[in-house]
Amino acid sequence: MLPDDILLKNIDWDFPDSVNNSGIHAIHPYPAKFIPQIPRELINLLYTDPSTSILDTFSGSGTTLVEAMRAGIDAYGIDLHPLACLIAKVKTTPIPSGFEDIVSDVALRARTRIKQGNVDIPLIPRLDHWFKPHVQEALAALIDEIRKETDEDIEDALSVALSSIIVQVSNQESDTRYAAIDKPIHLNDVFDRFRKAAVNLSVTLQEQFNGSQNRIGKATILNRDILMVKASELPQNVGLVITSPPYPNAYEYWLYHKYRMYWLGMDPITVKNREIGARAHYFKKNHQDEHDFERQMGMCFNLLSQVMVPDGIACFVVGRSIIHGRKIDNTALLSRAAKPHGFVVREIVERRIPASRKSFNPSHGKINREHLIVFTLSESS
C-alpha cells in the first residue's frame, strides 16, 4: 500500500545532479535509459515488504534490476531485446576470477587467427559501407574466440565488452546518427578498445559485488515479448513494479543497436517487427495508432494484476508521443489501460529530462518532460 505519509511531490524528480553514465551504468551505451536515482528513490520510499519481489516489465539494460539487487531485493526483468537482456544479465552477475587474463588470451588467439588468414566474415547487410575490412577481420576474429568460452558468464561478459565498442570502431558517426564518416581506426585500435572495455567491466563488477557488506539480491531476466509472457512464468509475490514502457513513435531501441545485434548473431529485424512503439509501426499501410498502444499496455496491466500482491504498487515513467502530428497524452492513456485491471492512480509527478538525451528521430522522439505515475492494485482485483 502507498504510505499515506509519503508525498512523491516533495522530491525533486529532475535529479539535476544525476549521472547515469558512470560505474556499472556506463559499461555499455543504451538509449533513453533510466537514471538510477529514479528506481533507487522509489525503492527507498515504496518497498516495505521484504517477502515480495520487484518487477520491471520493460527492463532494458537493467537499471531497476541493479538498484533492486544493491538493496538486497530479488528482482525480475522482461525485455524483447536480446542485447538489452544480455547487458542486464552481465550487470547483475559477478565476474569470474581471472577475467582479465581471459581477455588477453582471447585477444591473442584472435590476432593469431588474423595472421593465419583464418577469419570468416559474417553476412551482414551493408557491412563494407559501415566497417573497414581490417575492422571486420578484428571483430569477426574476436567473436569467434569469444564463442569458444565454455563458461556462459565469461562469454556474456566478453560479448558485452565487444558490443560496447562496435559503433566506436565502425564508420557510423555516432550512436544516434547513421552517417558514414572516415574514422582513423586501425587494427590495433579495435583490440585496444576491446581490452579497455573488458577491463573496465571487470573492475566495475568487482567493485559492485565485492564492495557490498549487505545481501545482494538476485536478478532474473526473461528475454521475452511482454505481450506473450504468462503469469506462470513470473513470481506471484510482486510487491513493486518500476518500469518505463517504450513510448509509441519515440525511441527505436532496435535501431540503436542494429549492427551490434548483427555482429553478435542476433536478429534486429525480428526485434523491430515486435518492438512496441517502434516508428515503423506508425508509418505503414494500416499503421498502428495510440489505441494499439493502449491495448498493448492493457495486456501488460492484466499480467501485473495476476502476479502482484494485493495493494501492490506499480510505478510507470512515460513521456508524450507525436503520431502524424498529433500529440498523444500517454499518461492519460496508461491510466485508461490500467483501470479495467484493478489499478488506481494514486499520484502523478512531472520531471524534466536533460537536453542531452538524443534520438534517431528528433522531431518525434525529442521529449523534454515525462511523468511518473504511481498505481496501486486494489485488494478486490
N, C-alpha and C positions, 0 to 999 in steps of 0.2 A: 504494500500500500504506500502511496506517496505521502511522506510525512507531512502533517499539517504545518509544522513549524519551519519547513524548508521552502524558501521562496527563490526560485531559479532566477528571477529578475534582479535579485540582489548581487548577482555575479556578472562580471564583465566578460561575456562570452566571446568578445572580439579577441581576447588574449593578445593585446598589441605587441607584447614582447615575446610571443611564441616563436619557437624554432622547430620545424618539423623535418629539417634536413641535416640532422646530426645524430651521432650514435647509431643505434640499431635501425632507426628510420631512414638512414642515409645509405644503406648498403646497396640499394637498387632504385633507379628512377621509377616513379609511379605518378600518374596524373591525378590531380584533384583529390589527394588523399586527406584523410582526417589529420588535423593536428592532434598530437597525443593528448593535449590538455583537455579536449572535449570528452573523450571516454574516461580519462582519469578523473575529471571532476564529477562526472555522472556516477561513476563507481563509488567515489567517496561519499556522495550525497545520498544515493538511492539504493545501494546494495546493502541490505540489512539482514538477510537470512543466509547464513553460511551453508545451509543444506541445499541451496539452489545453485544453478549454473547460469552463465551468461551466454547469450547467443548473438551473433552478427550474421544476418541473412544475406548481406552483400559485403563480404569481409575484405575484398580487395587484397591489399598487401599485408593485412593483418594488424593494423594499429590497435583496434579494440582488443584483439586476442593478446597482444603483447602487454597491454595495460592490465588486463584481467589476470594474466599469468603472473605479472610482477606483484599484484595484490594478493596472490595466493589462491586465486579462484579458477576453477575449471571452466573452460570456455569452448564454444563450438562456432565454427565459421563455415559459411557456404558461399561458393562463388563459381560462376560458369567458366571463368578464365583459368586455363591450366597454368599459365605463367604466374598469375596472381597467387594461386594456391601454392605453387612451388616456393615463391618468395615468402609467403606467410609461414609455410612449414619450416623453412630454414631459419626464419627469425625467431621461431618458438621451439627450436630443437638444439640441445647442447652440441657443441662442436667436438668431434672425436679428438683424442690426443694425437699429437704428431701430424696435425693437418698441414702445417706449413712445409714440412718435409715432403708430404704427398704432393703438394702444389709444385714444388721444384722438380719432383720426379716426373709428374705429368708433363710439365713444360719441356723437360729434357727429351722424353720419349717423342713428343710431338715434333720437336726440332729434328730429331733423327729421321722421322717419317718424311719430313720435307726434303732433307738431304738425299734420302734414298728414292725420292720420287714416288713414294707410296701414299699418296693422298687422293681420296675420291671426293670431288667437289659435289655437294648435293644439288639436286634440281630445284632451284628456287627462282620464281619469276623475276625477270629484270636484274639478275644477280650482277652482271657485268656493269650495269648502269650505277649500281649503288655501292659496289665493293671492288677495289682494285684487285688484280689477280693474286698478288702476294698476300693480301689481307684474307682473301678467300682461302688460300692454302693454310695460313696460320689458324684461322677459325676452324676449318674442317679437321685439321690435324689435332687440335686441342679437343674438339668434341669427340673424335674417335677415341682418344686416350681417356677422356673423362668417362666414357661409356664402359670402359674396361673395369672400372672400380666396382668391387663386389659389395662394398658397404653402401647401402642406399643413402644414408645420411651424408656420407662423403661425396657421393656422386651428385646429390642435390645441391650441396653447398658449392661445389666446383661449378655446377651448371649456372647457379645464380651469379657467382662471381664473373663468369664469362659473359652471361647475358647482360650484365650491368655495363659492359664496355662496348657492346656491339655497335650502338649508334655512334659512339665516340670515334671508332676506327673505320666507320663507313664514310661514304661521300655525302650522307644526309646532313643538311646544315645544322639541324637541332632536333630535339625530341618532338617539337611541335611544328616543324616545318619540313615538308618533303620537297626540298630543293637541293639538287646535286651541286656540290661545290668541290673544288680541288683542295683536299687536305694533305699536308705533308706527313702522311702516315707511312712508316716503314715497317718491315717485318718485325724488327726488334721492338718497335713501339707496341705491337699487339701483345707480345709476350710480357713486356714490362708492365703494361696496364693490367693485364690479367693477374700477374703476380701481386701487384699493388692492391687490386680489388680483393683478391683472395686473402691476403694478409690482413687487410683492414676488416674483412668479415670475421676472420678468426679472432682477432683481438677484441672486436666489439662483442661477439658472442661469449667469449671467455669472461669479459667484464660483466656481462648481463647475468650469467649463470653462476659464476664463482664469487661475485661480489655481494650476493644476497645472503643475509643471515636468516631469512624467513622462508617459509614453504613457498615453492614455486608451483603455480597452478599448471595444469595440463591443458594443452590446446589440441583440439581435434578438428581437422579441416576436411570438408567434403567438396570435391570438385564436381559440382552438380548444377544443373539448371534449377533455380529455386522453384520454378513452376512445376517441376517434376518430382520434387522431394516429398516423401511421405512422412507422416508424423512418427511412424515406427522406426525411422532412421535417426531420430533425434531423441535426446533425453526427455523425460516427461516432467522435469523439475526446473524448467527455465523460469527464473525469477526476474531477470532483467535482460532486455533486448536493447542493444545500442547499434545503430546501423544508419547508412546513408544510401538510399536507392539511387540508381543511375537515372538522372532526370531525362525525360524524353527530348530528343533532338539537341542535347547539350554536349556531353563528352562522349567520345568514341574510344573506349578503352582498347578495343581490338586494334585500332589504327595506330595508337601509340606504340604498341608492341609487335606490330606485324612482322617485321624482319627478325626480331628476337625469337618470336614463336617459330618462324620458318627454320631458323638455324638450329633450334632445339628439337626439331622434329614434330612440332605441334601444328595444328591446322587453324590458322587465323580466320579463314573464310567460314568455317563451321561456327566459330565463335561469333563472327559478325552476324551471321544469319539468325542466331538465337539470342543475341545480346539485347536485353531490354533497353530501350531508349536510343539505340544506335540511329544515327541520322538517316541511314539508307532506308529504314522502315518508313520514314515520313516523306520520302521523295521518290516514290514509285507509283505505278498504277495500283489503284485500290489501296492507297497508302494508309498507314495507321494514323490515329489521332489521339487526343488526350483520353478519350473514352476507353481505348485499348489499354492505355497505361493504368487507368483507374481499375479496369477489370483485372489486370495483372497484379496490382497492389492488393486488390480484394482477395485474390488467391493466396497471397503472402500472409495477409492477416488471418485468413481461415486456417492456415497451417499454424500460425502462432497461437491461435485460440485453442488448439489441440495439445500443445506442448507446454504452455505456460501455466504456472500455478495461479490459483485464484488471487486476485488483486495484484498480479504481476504487472511490471512497468515496462513499457516499450517506448524507446526514445528514437525518433527519426529526425535526421537532419536533411533538409531538402531546400532547393532553390527554385526559382521560377524557370519556365521554359518559354521559348518562342517557336511556334509552329505556323509556318506560312504567314508570318507577320502578326499573328495573334499571340498576345501574352497569356500564358497559362498559369493560373494560381495553383501550384502543386500542393500548397499547404491545405487549401480547401479540398482539393481532390483526394488527398490522403485521408482527411477527416471523413469524407463521404465513404471512402473504401473501407475504412475501419469500423464504422458504426454497425453494419449488419452482423458483424462477428463479435460483438460484445465489448468493443473498445470505446472508452470515453476519453475525450480530450480534457486533460487536466491543466495544461499550461502550454503556452506558445511564447517563445522569446526569439528576437531577431538578433543576428550577428552580422557584422561586416566581414567580407572576405578580402584578404590582401590583394592589391592590384597586381602583384607578381604572378598570380595564377594565370597560366596560359592554356589556350585550346587550339586545336586544328581549325575550328570553325568559330572565329572570334565574334562574328555578327550574331551567331546563335548561341554559342557557349559562354560568352563573356557574362559572368554573373558576379555582382559585387555585394549581394546580400543573400542570406539564406536564413531559414527558420529552423529552430529546434522545437519539435512538437513532442510533448510527453503525454502518452496514453496510459490509462490503467484498464486492465481487463476485469470486468465486473464479475463478482462471485457467481452470479446466476448463469454465466455463459458456459 
